[in-house]
Amino acid sequence: MYEIISARLGTPGDTFTPDDATNVEALLDGGFIKEKNPTNNAKSVKVTPSQQVPDDLQIDTE
Amino acid sequence: MATSTYLSAPVVTVNSVDLSDQATSAVITRVIESLESSSFASNSRTYTAGMENSTITVTLYNSYAVTETYATLKALVGTQTTVTIKPTVAATSATNPIHTLTGCYLESLPLVNGQLGALDTIDITFTGGVYSVAIA
């Protein structure tokens, strides 16, 4: 996924989807587009004391 | 008499980048190479169609500014890309067709064309690829 930077290519901020004949490396090199960073939507999970495994139920793997 | 007059607003794109404001000339020529098919039975030379080898030649102001001519072309030398030309910026139609060379090759790029008291302009030619025209 790429994001348009230059107005010469389209609306800055829009997603750019290259076709097969587009030289993407040249567009990246020229500063016309940039790779989109994947959005991190994962939320942190809080572990409550009741979810903690008691010591006597833990498996000794040694 | 119907004519085509290019006063302003033709659209030229190279590798999807709109270079219309840097272009002063654009020529697309559809070429299908000729293969001679004359024989001892011929009284004149005859030819048949060979491979297509169309070209687009564009004259551009040579700008080194960010996302201008040089930035667009520098990484395209020796590679294939797509070039489009449309007579005007208006919607594509039968009277405003968009011509496309897909997979055309840029063999050379003039880096400096300096003359005293003149703007730096370059002529670049894209060769080969598949020609198509769209009217919608």
N, CA and C atoms of all chains as a GROMACS GRO file, in nm:
protein
  594
    1MET      N    1   0.083  -0.119   0.000
    1MET     CA    2   0.000   0.000   0.000
    1MET      C    3   0.088   0.125   0.000
    2TYR      N    4   0.049   0.221  -0.081
    2TYR     CA    5   0.128   0.343  -0.092
    2TYR      C    6   0.037   0.464  -0.071
    3GLU      N    7   0.097   0.572  -0.022
    3GLU     CA    8   0.025   0.696   0.001
    3GLU      C    9   0.081   0.803  -0.090
    4ILE      N   10  -0.007   0.880  -0.154
    4ILE     CA   11   0.036   0.986  -0.244
    4ILE      C   12   0.090   1.102  -0.162
    5ILE      N   13   0.209   1.150  -0.203
    5ILE     CA   14   0.270   1.267  -0.138
    5ILE      C   15   0.258   1.389  -0.228
    6SER      N   16   0.281   1.369  -0.359
    6SER     CA   17   0.284   1.481  -0.452
    6SER      C   18   0.150   1.498  -0.524
    7ALA      N   19   0.109   1.622  -0.539
    7ALA     CA   20  -0.015   1.651  -0.611
    7ALA      C   21  -0.004   1.619  -0.760
    8ARG      N   22   0.118   1.598  -0.807
    8ARG     CA   23   0.134   1.560  -0.948
    8ARG      C   24   0.078   1.421  -0.976
    9LEU      N   25   0.061   1.346  -0.871
    9LEU     CA   26   0.015   1.208  -0.886
    9LEU      C   27  -0.132   1.193  -0.848
   10GLY      N   28  -0.182   1.284  -0.769
   10GLY     CA   29  -0.320   1.275  -0.723
   10GLY      C   30  -0.335   1.359  -0.598
   11THR      N   31  -0.434   1.326  -0.520
   11THR     CA   32  -0.458   1.401  -0.397
   11THR      C   33  -0.367   1.350  -0.286
   12PRO      N   34  -0.280   1.436  -0.233
   12PRO     CA   35  -0.192   1.391  -0.124
   12PRO      C   36  -0.272   1.332  -0.009
   13GLY      N   37  -0.223   1.218   0.040
   13GLY     CA   38  -0.292   1.150   0.148
   13GLY      C   39  -0.376   1.034   0.101
   14ASP      N   40  -0.416   1.038  -0.027
   14ASP     CA   41  -0.495   0.928  -0.082
   14ASP      C   42  -0.407   0.804  -0.102
   15THR      N   43  -0.470   0.691  -0.108
   15THR     CA   44  -0.399   0.567  -0.135
   15THR      C   45  -0.366   0.558  -0.283
   16PHE      N   46  -0.245   0.518  -0.314
   16PHE     CA   47  -0.204   0.499  -0.453
   16PHE      C   48  -0.192   0.351  -0.482
   17THR      N   49  -0.268   0.307  -0.579
   17THR     CA   50  -0.262   0.166  -0.619
   17THR      C   51  -0.201   0.159  -0.758
   18PRO      N   52  -0.076   0.116  -0.767
   18PRO     CA   53  -0.009   0.112  -0.898
   18PRO      C   54  -0.061  -0.001  -0.984
   19ASP      N   55  -0.063   0.024  -1.116
   19ASP     CA   56  -0.095  -0.086  -1.206
   19ASP      C   57   0.035  -0.160  -1.241
   20ASP      N   58   0.022  -0.262  -1.323
   20ASP     CA   59   0.136  -0.347  -1.352
   20ASP      C   60   0.250  -0.271  -1.420
   21ALA      N   61   0.216  -0.169  -1.499
   21ALA     CA   62   0.318  -0.100  -1.578
   21ALA      C   63   0.379   0.019  -1.503
   22THR      N   64   0.334   0.047  -1.384
   22THR     CA   65   0.387   0.160  -1.308
   22THR      C   66   0.519   0.123  -1.243
   23ASN      N   67   0.617   0.210  -1.259
   23ASN     CA   68   0.747   0.190  -1.198
   23ASN      C   69   0.742   0.248  -1.056
   24VAL      N   70   0.709   0.164  -0.962
   24VAL     CA   71   0.690   0.210  -0.824
   24VAL      C   72   0.820   0.259  -0.763
   25GLU      N   73   0.930   0.193  -0.796
   25GLU     CA   74   1.059   0.233  -0.741
   25GLU      C   75   1.093   0.377  -0.780
   26ALA      N   76   1.061   0.412  -0.904
   26ALA     CA   77   1.089   0.548  -0.950
   26ALA      C   78   1.003   0.650  -0.875
   27LEU      N   79   0.880   0.613  -0.847
   27LEU     CA   80   0.791   0.704  -0.772
   27LEU      C   81   0.838   0.720  -0.628
   28LEU      N   82   0.883   0.611  -0.568
   28LEU     CA   83   0.936   0.619  -0.432
   28LEU      C   84   1.064   0.702  -0.430
   29ASP      N   85   1.151   0.677  -0.528
   29ASP     CA   86   1.279   0.746  -0.536
   29ASP      C   87   1.260   0.896  -0.560
   30GLY      N   88   1.158   0.930  -0.637
   30GLY     CA   89   1.132   1.071  -0.668
   30GLY      C   90   1.054   1.144  -0.562
   31GLY      N   91   1.009   1.073  -0.460
   31GLY     CA   92   0.935   1.138  -0.352
   31GLY      C   93   0.789   1.166  -0.385
   32PHE      N   94   0.732   1.087  -0.476
   32PHE     CA   95   0.592   1.107  -0.514
   32PHE      C   96   0.497   1.027  -0.425
   33ILE      N   97   0.545   0.915  -0.376
   33ILE     CA   98   0.463   0.830  -0.289
   33ILE      C   99   0.550   0.779  -0.175
   34LYS      N  100   0.485   0.728  -0.073
   34LYS     CA  101   0.557   0.662   0.034
   34LYS      C  102   0.478   0.538   0.074
   35GLU      N  103   0.548   0.446   0.134
   35GLU     CA  104   0.481   0.325   0.178
   35GLU      C  105   0.398   0.356   0.301
   36LYS      N  106   0.277   0.301   0.302
   36LYS     CA  107   0.189   0.322   0.416
   36LYS      C  108   0.231   0.231   0.529
   37ASN      N  109   0.240   0.289   0.649
   37ASN     CA  110   0.267   0.206   0.765
   37ASN      C  111   0.139   0.135   0.806
   38PRO      N  112   0.149   0.006   0.837
   38PRO     CA  113   0.028  -0.063   0.882
   38PRO      C  114  -0.024  -0.002   1.010
   39THR      N  115  -0.155   0.021   1.015
   39THR     CA  116  -0.216   0.080   1.134
   39THR      C  117  -0.218  -0.020   1.248
   40ASN      N  118  -0.173   0.024   1.364
   40ASN     CA  119  -0.171  -0.064   1.480
   40ASN      C  120  -0.296  -0.039   1.564
   41ASN      N  121  -0.396  -0.121   1.538
   41ASN     CA  122  -0.522  -0.106   1.611
   41ASN      C  123  -0.531  -0.198   1.733
   42ALA      N  124  -0.427  -0.278   1.755
   42ALA     CA  125  -0.434  -0.374   1.865
   42ALA      C  126  -0.433  -0.299   1.999
   43LYS      N  127  -0.528  -0.334   2.084
   43LYS     CA  128  -0.534  -0.271   2.216
   43LYS      C  129  -0.458  -0.358   2.315
   44SER      N  130  -0.401  -0.291   2.416
   44SER     CA  131  -0.329  -0.367   2.518
   44SER      C  132  -0.429  -0.443   2.604
   45VAL      N  133  -0.391  -0.561   2.647
   45VAL     CA  134  -0.478  -0.645   2.728
   45VAL      C  135  -0.430  -0.644   2.872
   46LYS      N  136  -0.522  -0.609   2.958
   46LYS     CA  137  -0.487  -0.610   3.100
   46LYS      C  138  -0.523  -0.746   3.159
   47VAL      N  139  -0.432  -0.800   3.234
   47VAL     CA  140  -0.456  -0.929   3.298
   47VAL      C  141  -0.497  -0.903   3.442
   48THR      N  142  -0.618  -0.950   3.474
   48THR     CA  143  -0.666  -0.932   3.612
   48THR      C  144  -0.611  -1.044   3.698
   49PRO      N  145  -0.605  -1.022   3.828
   49PRO     CA  146  -0.551  -1.127   3.917
   49PRO      C  147  -0.622  -1.260   3.901
   50SER      N  148  -0.755  -1.258   3.872
   50SER     CA  149  -0.829  -1.384   3.861
   50SER      C  150  -0.788  -1.465   3.739
   51GLN      N  151  -0.723  -1.397   3.641
   51GLN     CA  152  -0.680  -1.466   3.521
   51GLN      C  153  -0.540  -1.522   3.534
   52GLN      N  154  -0.474  -1.489   3.644
   52GLN     CA  155  -0.339  -1.539   3.660
   52GLN      C  156  -0.344  -1.686   3.702
   53VAL      N  157  -0.252  -1.763   3.651
   53VAL     CA  158  -0.249  -1.906   3.678
   53VAL      C  159  -0.182  -1.931   3.814
   54PRO      N  160  -0.251  -2.001   3.903
   54PRO     CA  161  -0.190  -2.033   4.033
   54PRO      C  162  -0.062  -2.113   4.014
   55ASP      N  163   0.027  -2.096   4.110
   55ASP     CA  164   0.156  -2.164   4.100
   55ASP      C  165   0.141  -2.316   4.094
   56ASP      N  166   0.043  -2.371   4.168
   56ASP     CA  167   0.030  -2.517   4.171
   56ASP      C  168  -0.030  -2.575   4.042
   57LEU      N  169  -0.083  -2.488   3.955
   57LEU     CA  170  -0.136  -2.536   3.828
   57LEU      C  171  -0.037  -2.517   3.714
   58GLN      N  172   0.072  -2.450   3.740
   58GLN     CA  173   0.169  -2.428   3.634
   58GLN      C  174   0.245  -2.557   3.607
   59ILE      N  175   0.275  -2.582   3.482
   59ILE     CA  176   0.344  -2.704   3.441
   59ILE      C  177   0.494  -2.680   3.440
   60ASP      N  178   0.563  -2.770   3.511
   60ASP     CA  179   0.708  -2.762   3.513
   60ASP      C  180   0.762  -2.832   3.389
   61THR      N  181   0.821  -2.756   3.302
   61THR     CA  182   0.869  -2.813   3.176
   61THR      C  183   1.009  -2.869   3.185
   62GLU      N  184   1.073  -2.856   3.297
   62GLU     CA  185   1.211  -2.907   3.308
   62GLU      C  186   1.212  -3.055   3.341
   63MET      N  187  -1.341   2.414  -4.158
   63MET     CA  188  -1.234   2.314  -4.158
   63MET      C  189  -1.204   2.274  -4.014
   64ALA      N  190  -1.212   2.149  -3.987
   64ALA     CA  191  -1.185   2.102  -3.851
   64ALA      C  192  -1.035   2.090  -3.828
   65THR      N  193  -0.989   2.146  -3.720
   65THR     CA  194  -0.847   2.138  -3.686
   65THR      C  195  -0.832   2.112  -3.537
   66SER      N  196  -0.712   2.074  -3.499
   66SER     CA  197  -0.679   2.060  -3.357
   66SER      C  198  -0.582   2.170  -3.321
   67THR      N  199  -0.621   2.254  -3.227
   67THR     CA  200  -0.536   2.364  -3.185
   67THR      C  201  -0.498   2.346  -3.039
   68TYR      N  202  -0.369   2.345  -3.015
   68TYR     CA  203  -0.323   2.325  -2.880
   68TYR      C  204  -0.283   2.458  -2.819
   69LEU      N  205  -0.384   2.527  -2.762
   69LEU     CA  206  -0.356   2.654  -2.698
   69LEU      C  207  -0.311   2.633  -2.555
   70SER      N  208  -0.373   2.539  -2.489
   70SER     CA  209  -0.335   2.511  -2.351
   70SER      C  210  -0.401   2.382  -2.308
   71ALA      N  211  -0.352   2.332  -2.196
   71ALA     CA  212  -0.416   2.224  -2.122
   71ALA      C  213  -0.410   2.084  -2.182
   72PRO      N  214  -0.318   2.054  -2.273
   72PRO     CA  215  -0.298   1.912  -2.300
   72PRO      C  216  -0.243   1.846  -2.173
   73VAL      N  217  -0.269   1.718  -2.158
   73VAL     CA  218  -0.225   1.648  -2.038
   73VAL      C  219  -0.122   1.543  -2.077
   74VAL      N  220  -0.007   1.550  -2.011
   74VAL     CA  221   0.100   1.453  -2.035
   74VAL      C  222   0.136   1.390  -1.902
   75THR      N  223   0.127   1.259  -1.894
   75THR     CA  224   0.171   1.190  -1.773
   75THR      C  225   0.280   1.091  -1.808
   76VAL      N  226   0.378   1.083  -1.721
   76VAL     CA  227   0.486   0.986  -1.734
   76VAL      C  228   0.492   0.907  -1.604
   77ASN      N  229   0.474   0.777  -1.614
   77ASN     CA  230   0.472   0.692  -1.494
   77ASN      C  231   0.369   0.742  -1.393
   78SER      N  232   0.255   0.782  -1.443
   78SER     CA  233   0.141   0.833  -1.363
   78SER      C  234   0.161   0.974  -1.311
   79VAL      N  235   0.278   1.036  -1.332
   79VAL     CA  236   0.306   1.170  -1.282
   79VAL      C  237   0.266   1.273  -1.388
   80ASP      N  238   0.186   1.370  -1.349
   80ASP     CA  239   0.138   1.473  -1.441
   80ASP      C  240   0.248   1.578  -1.462
   81LEU      N  241   0.303   1.580  -1.583
   81LEU     CA  242   0.409   1.676  -1.616
   81LEU      C  243   0.359   1.782  -1.714
   82SER      N  244   0.230   1.804  -1.718
   82SER     CA  245   0.173   1.898  -1.815
   82SER      C  246   0.232   2.038  -1.802
   83ASP      N  247   0.257   2.081  -1.677
   83ASP     CA  248   0.306   2.218  -1.659
   83ASP      C  249   0.455   2.231  -1.689
   84GLN      N  250   0.520   2.121  -1.725
   84GLN     CA  251   0.661   2.126  -1.766
   84GLN      C  252   0.677   2.096  -1.914
   85ALA      N  253   0.569   2.055  -1.980
   85ALA     CA  254   0.578   2.011  -2.119
   85ALA      C  255   0.543   2.124  -2.214
   86THR      N  256   0.617   2.131  -2.324
   86THR     CA  257   0.585   2.228  -2.428
   86THR      C  258   0.556   2.161  -2.561
   87SER      N  259   0.582   2.032  -2.570
   87SER     CA  260   0.556   1.961  -2.694
   87SER      C  261   0.542   1.812  -2.663
   88ALA      N  262   0.451   1.748  -2.732
   88ALA     CA  263   0.434   1.604  -2.716
   88ALA      C  264   0.392   1.545  -2.850
   89VAL      N  265   0.464   1.446  -2.893
   89VAL     CA  266   0.436   1.384  -3.022
   89VAL      C  267   0.427   1.233  -3.002
   90ILE      N  268   0.315   1.177  -3.038
   90ILE     CA  269   0.301   1.032  -3.032
   90ILE      C  270   0.288   0.981  -3.175
   91THR      N  271   0.369   0.884  -3.208
   91THR     CA  272   0.370   0.830  -3.344
   91THR      C  273   0.352   0.679  -3.338
   92ARG      N  274   0.248   0.635  -3.400
   92ARG     CA  275   0.227   0.491  -3.403
   92ARG      C  276   0.306   0.432  -3.519
   93VAL      N  277   0.391   0.338  -3.487
   93VAL     CA  278   0.479   0.279  -3.587
   93VAL      C  279   0.460   0.128  -3.587
   94ILE      N  280   0.434   0.075  -3.703
   94ILE     CA  281   0.433  -0.070  -3.721
   94ILE      C  282   0.537  -0.100  -3.828
   95GLU      N  283   0.642  -0.164  -3.785
   95GLU     CA  284   0.757  -0.183  -3.874
   95GLU      C  285   0.716  -0.262  -3.999
   96SER      N  286   0.779  -0.224  -4.110
   96SER     CA  287   0.747  -0.289  -4.237
   96SER      C  288   0.845  -0.403  -4.265
   97LEU      N  289   0.794  -0.511  -4.313
   97LEU     CA  290   0.876  -0.625  -4.355
   97LEU      C  291   0.857  -0.644  -4.504
   98GLU      N  292   0.967  -0.643  -4.575
   98GLU     CA  293   0.953  -0.656  -4.721
   98GLU      C  294   0.911  -0.798  -4.757
   99SER      N  295   0.811  -0.803  -4.842
   99SER     CA  296   0.759  -0.934  -4.884
   99SER      C  297   0.768  -0.950  -5.036
  100SER      N  298   0.852  -0.867  -5.100
  100SER     CA  299   0.868  -0.878  -5.246
  100SER      C  300   0.930  -1.013  -5.282
  101SER      N  301   0.900  -1.056  -5.401
  101SER     CA  302   0.958  -1.182  -5.449
  101SER      C  303   0.997  -1.166  -5.595
  102PHE      N  304   1.051  -1.270  -5.654
  102PHE     CA  305   1.087  -1.267  -5.796
  102PHE      C  306   0.964  -1.244  -5.884
  103ALA      N  307   0.848  -1.272  -5.826
  103ALA     CA  308   0.725  -1.252  -5.902
  103ALA      C  309   0.674  -1.109  -5.893
  104SER      N  310   0.742  -1.027  -5.814
  104SER     CA  311   0.694  -0.890  -5.793
  104SER      C  312   0.749  -0.796  -5.899
  105ASN      N  313   0.669  -0.699  -5.935
  105ASN     CA  314   0.714  -0.592  -6.022
  105ASN      C  315   0.740  -0.464  -5.943
  106SER      N  316   0.697  -0.464  -5.819
  106SER     CA  317   0.724  -0.352  -5.730
  106SER      C  318   0.741  -0.408  -5.589
  107ARG      N  319   0.803  -0.331  -5.506
  107ARG     CA  320   0.827  -0.380  -5.370
  107ARG      C  321   0.694  -0.385  -5.294
  108THR      N  322   0.680  -0.489  -5.215
  108THR     CA  323   0.561  -0.501  -5.130
  108THR      C  324   0.607  -0.523  -4.987
  109TYR      N  325   0.520  -0.483  -4.896
  109TYR     CA  326   0.555  -0.491  -4.754
  109TYR      C  327   0.438  -0.550  -4.675
  110THR      N  328   0.474  -0.606  -4.563
  110THR     CA  329   0.372  -0.655  -4.471
  110THR      C  330   0.405  -0.604  -4.331
  111ALA      N  331   0.308  -0.609  -4.246
  111ALA     CA  332   0.326  -0.554  -4.111
  111ALA      C  333   0.418  -0.640  -4.027
  112GLY      N  334   0.510  -0.573  -3.960
  112GLY     CA  335   0.598  -0.641  -3.865
  112GLY      C  336   0.558  -0.608  -3.723
  113MET      N  337   0.657  -0.587  -3.639
  113MET     CA  338   0.629  -0.559  -3.499
  113MET      C  339   0.595  -0.412  -3.479
  114GLU      N  340   0.513  -0.385  -3.379
  114GLU     CA  341   0.480  -0.247  -3.347
  114GLU      C  342   0.595  -0.185  -3.268
  115ASN      N  343   0.627  -0.062  -3.299
  115ASN     CA  344   0.736   0.008  -3.231
  115ASN      C  345   0.703   0.157  -3.225
  116SER      N  346   0.596   0.188  -3.155
  116SER     CA  347   0.548   0.325  -3.148
  116SER      C  348   0.638   0.408  -3.057
  117THR      N  349   0.630   0.539  -3.073
  117THR     CA  350   0.714   0.629  -2.993
  117THR      C  351   0.634   0.747  -2.941
  118ILE      N  352   0.679   0.799  -2.829
  118ILE     CA  353   0.630   0.926  -2.776
  118ILE      C  354   0.751   1.013  -2.746
  119THR      N  355   0.754   1.131  -2.804
  119THR     CA  356   0.861   1.227  -2.776
  119THR      C  357   0.801   1.348  -2.707
  120VAL      N  358   0.860   1.383  -2.594
  120VAL     CA  359   0.808   1.494  -2.514
  120VAL      C  360   0.920   1.595  -2.489
  121THR      N  361   0.889   1.721  -2.505
  121THR     CA  362   0.982   1.829  -2.469
  121THR      C  363   0.940   1.885  -2.334
  122LEU      N  364   1.037   1.888  -2.242
  122LEU     CA  365   1.007   1.931  -2.106
  122LEU      C  366   1.107   2.035  -2.060
  123TYR      N  367   1.061   2.126  -1.975
  123TYR     CA  368   1.155   2.210  -1.902
  123TYR      C  369   1.227   2.121  -1.802
  124ASN      N  370   1.356   2.142  -1.792
  124ASN     CA  371   1.435   2.057  -1.704
  124ASN      C  372   1.444   2.123  -1.567
  125SER      N  373   1.363   2.074  -1.475
  125SER     CA  374   1.361   2.129  -1.341
  125SER      C  375   1.414   2.026  -1.243
  126TYR      N  376   1.502   2.073  -1.155
  126TYR     CA  377   1.558   1.984  -1.052
  126TYR      C  378   1.486   2.001  -0.918
  127ALA      N  379   1.379   2.080  -0.918
  127ALA     CA  380   1.306   2.100  -0.793
  127ALA      C  381   1.238   1.970  -0.751
  128VAL      N  382   1.191   1.971  -0.627
  128VAL     CA  383   1.128   1.852  -0.570
  128VAL      C  384   1.006   1.812  -0.652
  129THR      N  385   0.997   1.685  -0.684
  129THR     CA  386   0.887   1.624  -0.761
  129THR      C  387   0.863   1.692  -0.894
  130GLU      N  388   0.971   1.739  -0.956
  130GLU     CA  389   0.957   1.798  -1.089
  130GLU      C  390   1.018   1.703  -1.194
  131THR      N  391   1.068   1.758  -1.303
  131THR     CA  392   1.109   1.677  -1.416
  131THR      C  393   1.216   1.575  -1.381
  132TYR      N  394   1.325   1.623  -1.324
  132TYR     CA  395   1.437   1.533  -1.295
  132TYR      C  396   1.396   1.424  -1.196
  133ALA      N  397   1.322   1.462  -1.094
  133ALA     CA  398   1.278   1.364  -0.994
  133ALA      C  399   1.189   1.257  -1.056
  134THR      N  400   1.114   1.297  -1.158
  134THR     CA  401   1.023   1.202  -1.223
  134THR      C  402   1.099   1.103  -1.310
  135LEU      N  403   1.202   1.154  -1.378
  135LEU     CA  404   1.264   1.075  -1.485
  135LEU      C  405   1.392   1.002  -1.446
  136LYS      N  406   1.460   1.047  -1.342
  136LYS     CA  407   1.595   0.997  -1.317
  136LYS      C  408   1.600   0.846  -1.296
  137ALA      N  409   1.498   0.790  -1.236
  137ALA     CA  410   1.499   0.646  -1.211
  137ALA      C  411   1.431   0.566  -1.321
  138LEU      N  412   1.386   0.633  -1.424
  138LEU     CA  413   1.316   0.563  -1.533
  138LEU      C  414   1.408   0.526  -1.648
  139VAL      N  415   1.529   0.583  -1.651
  139VAL     CA  416   1.621   0.552  -1.761
  139VAL      C  417   1.656   0.404  -1.758
  140GLY      N  418   1.639   0.342  -1.873
  140GLY     CA  419   1.670   0.199  -1.881
  140GLY      C  420   1.559   0.111  -1.828
  141THR      N  421   1.440   0.167  -1.811
  141THR     CA  422   1.329   0.087  -1.760
  141THR      C  423   1.205   0.109  -1.848
  142GLN      N  424   1.104   0.032  -1.820
  142GLN     CA  425   0.977   0.046  -1.890
  142GLN      C  426   0.878   0.121  -1.801
  143THR      N  427   0.792   0.197  -1.864
  143THR     CA  428   0.692   0.270  -1.789
  143THR      C  429   0.571   0.296  -1.880
  144THR      N  430   0.480   0.376  -1.832
  144THR     CA  431   0.360   0.410  -1.910
  144THR      C  432   0.353   0.561  -1.929
  145VAL      N  433   0.324   0.603  -2.052
  145VAL     CA  434   0.311   0.745  -2.084
  145VAL      C  435   0.174   0.767  -2.146
  146THR      N  436   0.107   0.874  -2.105
  146THR     CA  437  -0.023   0.906  -2.164
  146THR      C  438  -0.022   1.050  -2.215
  147ILE      N  439  -0.098   1.073  -2.320
  147ILE     CA  440  -0.117   1.208  -2.375
  147ILE      C  441  -0.265   1.225  -2.405
  148LYS      N  442  -0.319   1.337  -2.360
  148LYS     CA  443  -0.459   1.370  -2.389
  148LYS      C  444  -0.464   1.513  -2.439
  149PRO      N  445  -0.540   1.542  -2.544
  149PRO     CA  446  -0.540   1.677  -2.603
  149PRO      C  447  -0.576   1.788  -2.506
  150THR      N  448  -0.675   1.763  -2.421
  150THR     CA  449  -0.713   1.866  -2.324
  150THR      C  450  -0.742   1.801  -2.190
  151VAL      N  451  -0.751   1.885  -2.089
  151VAL     CA  452  -0.775   1.836  -1.953
  151VAL      C  453  -0.920   1.793  -1.933
  152ALA      N  454  -1.005   1.820  -2.031
  152ALA     CA  455  -1.147   1.784  -2.020
  152ALA      C  456  -1.162   1.632  -2.012
  153ALA      N  457  -1.282   1.589  -1.980
  153ALA     CA  458  -1.309   1.446  -1.966
  153ALA      C  459  -1.276   1.372  -2.096
  154THR      N  460  -1.228   1.250  -2.079
  154THR     CA  461  -1.195   1.168  -2.195
  154THR      C  462  -1.321   1.137  -2.275
  155SER      N  463  -1.311   1.157  -2.407
  155SER     CA  464  -1.426   1.134  -2.493
  155SER      C  465  -1.377   1.107  -2.634
  156ALA      N  466  -1.470   1.087  -2.725
  156ALA     CA  467  -1.433   1.061  -2.864
  156ALA      C  468  -1.360   1.180  -2.925
  157THR      N  469  -1.392   1.299  -2.878
  157THR     CA  470  -1.323   1.419  -2.928
  157THR      C  471  -1.206   1.460  -2.841
  158ASN      N  472  -1.184   1.386  -2.735
  158ASN     CA  473  -1.069   1.413  -2.646
  158ASN      C  474  -1.012   1.279  -2.599
  159PRO      N  475  -0.960   1.200  -2.694
  159PRO     CA  476  -0.914   1.065  -2.659
  159PRO      C  477  -0.782   1.068  -2.582
  160ILE      N  478  -0.762   0.970  -2.499
  160ILE     CA  479  -0.636   0.958  -2.427
  160ILE      C  480  -0.554   0.846  -2.492
  161HIS      N  481  -0.433   0.884  -2.533
  161HIS     CA  482  -0.342   0.789  -2.598
  161HIS      C  483  -0.245   0.738  -2.494
  162THR      N  484  -0.220   0.607  -2.495
  162THR     CA  485  -0.135   0.546  -2.394
  162THR      C  486  -0.034   0.453  -2.458
  163LEU      N  487   0.090   0.466  -2.415
  163LEU     CA  488   0.191   0.365  -2.447
  163LEU      C  489   0.226   0.294  -2.316
  164THR      N  490   0.188   0.170  -2.308
  164THR     CA  491   0.212   0.093  -2.186
  164THR      C  492   0.336   0.006  -2.205
  165GLY      N  493   0.427   0.015  -2.109
  165GLY     CA  494   0.549  -0.064  -2.116
  165GLY      C  495   0.651  -0.009  -2.214
  166CYS      N  496   0.649   0.122  -2.238
  166CYS     CA  497   0.746   0.182  -2.329
  166CYS      C  498   0.879   0.205  -2.256
  167TYR      N  499   0.985   0.215  -2.335
  167TYR     CA  500   1.121   0.214  -2.280
  167TYR      C  501   1.187   0.350  -2.295
  168LEU      N  502   1.248   0.398  -2.187
  168LEU     CA  503   1.324   0.524  -2.191
  168LEU      C  504   1.472   0.490  -2.197
  169GLU      N  505   1.529   0.513  -2.313
  169GLU     CA  506   1.669   0.474  -2.334
  169GLU      C  507   1.768   0.577  -2.279
  170SER      N  508   1.734   0.705  -2.294
  170SER     CA  509   1.831   0.807  -2.253
  170SER      C  510   1.760   0.927  -2.193
  171LEU      N  511   1.833   0.999  -2.108
  171LEU     CA  512   1.779   1.119  -2.043
  171LEU      C  513   1.886   1.227  -2.045
  172PRO      N  514   1.866   1.335  -2.120
  172PRO     CA  515   1.960   1.446  -2.113
  172PRO      C  516   1.955   1.507  -1.972
  173LEU      N  517   2.071   1.524  -1.913
  173LEU     CA  518   2.073   1.576  -1.776
  173LEU      C  519   2.085   1.727  -1.773
  174VAL      N  520   2.159   1.784  -1.867
  174VAL     CA  521   2.173   1.929  -1.876
  174VAL      C  522   2.172   1.967  -2.023
  175ASN      N  523   2.093   2.067  -2.056
  175ASN     CA  524   2.093   2.122  -2.190
  175ASN      C  525   2.105   2.274  -2.176
  176GLY      N  526   2.222   2.316  -2.134
  176GLY     CA  527   2.241   2.455  -2.096
  176GLY      C  528   2.279   2.545  -2.212
  177GLN      N  529   2.208   2.654  -2.223
  177GLN     CA  530   2.242   2.757  -2.320
  177GLN      C  531   2.230   2.892  -2.252
  178LEU      N  532   2.318   2.981  -2.289
  178LEU     CA  533   2.318   3.114  -2.229
  178LEU      C  534   2.186   3.185  -2.256
  179GLY      N  535   2.127   3.231  -2.151
  179GLY     CA  536   2.005   3.310  -2.166
  179GLY      C  537   1.883   3.232  -2.208
  180ALA      N  538   1.883   3.101  -2.186
  180ALA     CA  539   1.767   3.020  -2.227
  180ALA      C  540   1.734   2.920  -2.117
  181LEU      N  541   1.608   2.885  -2.110
  181LEU     CA  542   1.567   2.783  -2.014
  181LEU      C  543   1.619   2.647  -2.060
  182ASP      N  544   1.652   2.566  -1.963
  182ASP     CA  545   1.700   2.431  -1.990
  182ASP      C  546   1.581   2.343  -2.030
  183THR      N  547   1.581   2.294  -2.152
  183THR     CA  548   1.474   2.204  -2.197
  183THR      C  549   1.536   2.075  -2.246
  184ILE      N  550   1.462   1.968  -2.234
  184ILE     CA  551   1.512   1.838  -2.279
  184ILE      C  552   1.405   1.769  -2.364
  185ASP      N  553   1.451   1.691  -2.459
  185ASP     CA  554   1.363   1.606  -2.540
  185ASP      C  555   1.386   1.462  -2.498
  186ILE      N  556   1.281   1.395  -2.462
  186ILE     CA  557   1.295   1.254  -2.425
  186ILE      C  558   1.200   1.171  -2.511
  187THR      N  559   1.245   1.051  -2.543
  187THR     CA  560   1.168   0.965  -2.631
  187THR      C  561   1.147   0.829  -2.565
  188PHE      N  562   1.022   0.791  -2.560
  188PHE     CA  563   0.984   0.659  -2.511
  188PHE      C  564   0.952   0.572  -2.633
  189THR      N  565   1.004   0.451  -2.633
  189THR     CA  566   0.993   0.366  -2.750
  189THR      C  567   0.932   0.230  -2.712
  190GLY      N  568   0.855   0.179  -2.805
  190GLY     CA  569   0.801   0.044  -2.787
  190GLY      C  570   0.679   0.042  -2.697
  191GLY      N  571   0.650  -0.072  -2.642
  191GLY     CA  572   0.532  -0.085  -2.559
  191GLY      C  573   0.407  -0.111  -2.642
  192VAL      N  574   0.297  -0.110  -2.573
  192VAL     CA  575   0.168  -0.139  -2.637
  192VAL      C  576   0.088  -0.010  -2.645
  193TYR      N  577   0.047   0.025  -2.766
  193TYR     CA  578  -0.033   0.146  -2.784
  193TYR      C  579  -0.180   0.114  -2.765
  194SER      N  580  -0.250   0.208  -2.700
  194SER     CA  581  -0.396   0.196  -2.690
  194SER      C  582  -0.454   0.336  -2.685
  195VAL      N  583  -0.580   0.346  -2.722
  195VAL     CA  584  -0.650   0.473  -2.713
  195VAL      C  585  -0.785   0.448  -2.649
  196ALA      N  586  -0.821   0.538  -2.559
  196ALA     CA  587  -0.951   0.524  -2.490
  196ALA      C  588  -1.033   0.650  -2.514
  197ILE      N  589  -1.162   0.632  -2.530
  197ILE     CA  590  -1.251   0.746  -2.554
  197ILE      C  591  -1.355   0.759  -2.443
  198ALA      N  592  -1.337   0.686  -2.339
  198ALA     CA  593  -1.429   0.695  -2.225
  198ALA      C  594  -1.355   0.659  -2.098
   0.00000   0.00000   0.00000
